[in-house]
Amino acid sequence: MKTRITRRNAFSALFQIFCILVGLAIMFPLIYAFFISFMGAEQIFSITSGLIPERWTTENYVAAFATAPFLRFMFNSFFVSFISSLIRILTASLAAFAFAFLDFPGKKVLFYLVIATFLIPGDVTLAANYRTIAGLHLINKYSGIMAIYLVNGMNIFMIRQSFKTFSTEIRDASYVDGCSNFRFFWNILLPSNYQILITVFITSFMGVWNSYLWPLMVTNKTSMRTVQVGITMLNFADGNPYGPIMAASMVVIIPSFLIFLFFRKQIVAGMMAGGVKG
Amino acid sequence: MERRKLCNYLEAYLYLLPAFVLLIIFIYYPFLVSVFKSFFLTNSFAEIREFVGFDNYMDLFANNSFRKSILNTFKFTLFSVPISILISFFMAMLAAKTRRMSPLYEVFYSIPMAMSSSVSAMIFKIIFNQNVGIVNKVLNLHINWLDDISTAMWVLIIISIWMHLGYNYLFILSAVRGLPQSVLESAELDGANAFTRAYKIILPLVSPTVFFLLCNSLASALTMSNLSLILTPQGGPGKTTETMISFMYKASAQSSNYNLAFPAAVISFIIAVMAIIATFAYERKGVYYN
């Protein structure tokens, strides 16, 4: 009996070591980038060099920040992601409220119109959207970058699903108390559904923060670039672009990493409720 | 009474107004306008000049790099989507049972999810670099992976597989953990046939989740452009990494040729929707529901 238990423990320990090794393999590109970002140029270029820096240096980080306005890129990305996610929650929860609690002609048709947007991949409308934004003279403007992120059909759907589970008794009671629709929505419904709102905000923030093609299309001034676009355009004159580019990459992923680590639960909940979409 | 009802209706529409104004301007209008204008000759501001029927489509399909881009997109999708889901499935099987170290490797497994395509592209660009990249160093090769007709697309496929591991894994893991304990025990990973058992017993049970992932990934893989634009701005060696959407981007924002951009958008849409519908059709036959 005892030997069986120890054998089982031994197996479990080995199994877990194996699981961690697999995890390290999956993380390898990141670990590699991390080491390169602290590696001296001489080692990066040497054919026989090992993986781990022989001389730890921050010169790549210094070079990265000297070459491009990185803090500006970060600010642009942060501003655009934050504001558009905030507006997106608002537009989505207002619409979700109408779909979940109010009665009006055409409700079904309008709801199907929301669902139908799931079928139109965002990328196929970019050429036409680009014309709209250019026509409105919003190229190189924050509002131009944010425009297409202010509404999302999937988010309307997710929030509506959450509202639907709200107790009708509390709703009826609040109406009896003379609560208007808007007060019910703002003071009771939104606070008690904060979890889905956080989920939508976080997934939306990550989606906008990580997006590439649209910010690339509607900006052409360096000062208006987002991090994701900026990082692909780094030019280093002195022949060692690799270290600084990896240093820049490390800096760029810090915000999404922190958000991911802290809000993993909400993100996973959001995925299960409808998938992370940009 | 009637008046009050009308007021209620108006109030409801007011709540819908902001969302629908934006949906119309940035989803429905651009979609319909792309379809409509694809039948017209347009100037560099995408203004209509003359009705030409299907001429733009003829030109589009006569365009060598667009024809290639369709095949490239299919190749990319065909390999990146299933392989990523399959690897994620085995990751989920490894992590299925919570053990003492679980919190650690569960984070490791899901971390690619936090990566953006730009950063992933920049990292893999160095991994596959001809002179300093670790792939050439370890294999003792001197291949210029991103500039070689036979390898460039494979680099993009590998990056995409890696980027989607975290997302797919988390989905499958939660499906696997939702299965009854007895099923999990019968497929416990401790024997020589562990992988075949996982494949035969667990995979059919989580097939609804796998199907959902397939649908999701198909649409995004068929409209992939980022990796191609970042790593191979010119469409790669012999246009082997041009995709439908990277082609559309170059025709629109770069060269203002909307006679090609709009039909390209429409074709990409049709292909993406057909793939999704085809997956739905397959669902009836292949997916096991309890």
Interface residues (C-beta under 8 A of the other chain):
Chain A: F11 S12 F15 Q16 F18 C19 I20 V22 G23 L24 I26 M27 P29 L30 Y32 A33 I36 I44 F45 I47 S49 L51 L90 T91 A92 L94 A95 F97 A98 F99 L102 D103 F104 P105 K107 L110 L113 V114 T117 L119 I120 P121 G122 D123 V124 T125 L126 A127 A128 N129 Y130 R131 T132 A134 G135 A147 I148 L150 V151 G153 I156 N181 M206 W209 N210 Y212 L213 L216 M217 V227 Q228 V229 I231 T232 Y242 I245 M246 A248 S249 V252 I253 S256 F257 I259 F260 L261 R264 I267 V268 M271 M272 G275 V276
Chain B: N8 Y9 E11 A12 Y13 Y15 L16 P18 A19 F20 L22 L23 I25 F26 I27 Y28 Y29 P30 F31 V33 S34 K37 F45 A46 M91 L94 A95 R99 R100 M101 L104 Y105 V107 F108 Y109 S110 I111 P112 M113 A114 M115 S116 S117 S118 V119 S120 A121 M122 I123 F124 I126 I127 N129 N131 V132 I134 K137 W162 L165 Y167 L170 F171 S174 L189 D190 N216 A219 S220 L222 T223 S225 N226 L229 I230 I245 M248 Y249 A251 S252 A253 Y258 A261 F262 A265 V266 S268 F269 A272 V273 I276
